[in-house]
Amino acid sequence: MLLGGTAALGALALGSTGVRAQTGPVRFGIFGNAEKLAIRGNSVARYAELHPEINVVYEGVPSDAWPDKIAAMVAGGNAPDVITLSSGDLEQYATREALEPLDDLIPDPIRADLFETAVLDLGRVNGTLYGLPIAVSIQGMGYNQSAIERLGLDAPPESWNYDDFALYCAEVHKADSSMYGCHDGGARLGDLGMTLVAQGRTLFTENELGVTVDEVAAWLEYWNKMRETGATVPPDMQAQFTGTEWPNSPLVRGRAIFANMASQDLAGGYQALTTDTLGMMAPPAPVGSDNPGYFPRPTSSLTLNARSNFKQEAAHLMDWFVSDPESAKILGLVSGPPASRPALEAVLALEDISEVDQKVLRHSQAALAQANPAPPVHRGERAVGDLMRRVNENVGFGAYGVQQAAEEFVNQGNALLRRA
């Protein structure tokens, strides 16, 4: 194994160094935190051992650096052969023809029949398959079970609405003024989207937001009142955590009890950074509904660079990574429940699944059973998400009021969607 390159954890050249002719290099680009990148690298390294005829280079990059890095690499024509993308980024790269359609690579080397149709369709854009889902993500609420016990509070109910949630979170702050009920969810575009999905609506139409100024104002006002009662963390504390810098999260720092998150992030992102016992439960539902607005998303998807000179070899590696039982045994639940059937079966058969991973599996299986159809993803989603965080912070810091913030979000959000 040769170490080199410029990625945060390095670019690892994997495979035989003998005189035997090799194909490649086939570059495999992926993002994650240090623990996840190391585990994923072990899977790719095993593939290289099994296929010494292919020169594989593993390029692991921290999550917060990946969006800018892969955008620059694609624009510069030097992106990896295998590009890992979040669900929010898949459409924009596909529609800009940066990705190779995968349909012509089925059934060899890509075994699409190993996925349920609804799961595989999570990797489609306008009917064409561009991504192989690695694992299936579902929304959940992580919570600090140890802190609840220390505060002497009753266990939270198995299901609740946003009003119930606000009352419980306020009780946390009353019990200990240095503690807050939850992360500030006002900045989380996905949480707002869940409230719409619960009503049979979607956040995005073709090039417009599917939410009104009044609805956004009500959302921002809810979280403003949560700040006033200490039910959610102050804005300066929340501003240090934008979603992936887990050591900075109020949950990990012991300052908040609850945090909405993707199911796969409980074990690798949060529990790994605290000695307290964390759990996962249902997020609150809109008042008057018993549906939290669950919907499935791929945790991320493997895609094929349209400029790759080694498309067959790269596709073979992609298929092995997401579907081979040997890969699944290495990856475990690092990305969440595997998307392909044989990979999921291999993980469920493991005898050493940790307690926290068992919690994730139980929650995921229960939530997926209640899940709504996945709403459309818009290529402007990342920019709109950044806008949501900015207007929520402006309200929190008192820069302007809720109504102005809501108008700014809808007006600028629609403009971002039209330009995307």
Buried (B, 14 or more C-beta within 10 A) or exposed (E): EEEEBEBBBBBBBBBBEEEEEBBBBBBBBBBBBEBBBEBBBBBBBBBBEEBBEBBBBBBBBBBBEBBEBBBEBBEEEEBBBBBBBBBBBBBBBBBEEBBBBBEEBBEEBBBBEBBBEEBBEBBBBEEEBBBBBBBBBBBBBBBBBBBBEBBEBEEBEEBBBBEBBBEBBBBBBBBBEEBBBBBBBBBBBBBBBBBBBBEEBBBBEEBEBBBEBEBBBEBBBBBBBBBEBBBBBBBEBBBEBBBBBBEBBBBBBBBBBBBBBBBBBBBBBBBBBBEBBBBBBBBBBBEEBEBBBBBBBBBBBBBBBBBBEBBBBBBBBBBBBBBBBBBBBBBBBBBBBBBBBBBBEBBEEEEEBEEBBEBBBEBBEBBBEEBBEBBEBBBBBBBBBEBBBBBBBBBBEEEEBBBBBBBBBBEBBBBBBEEB
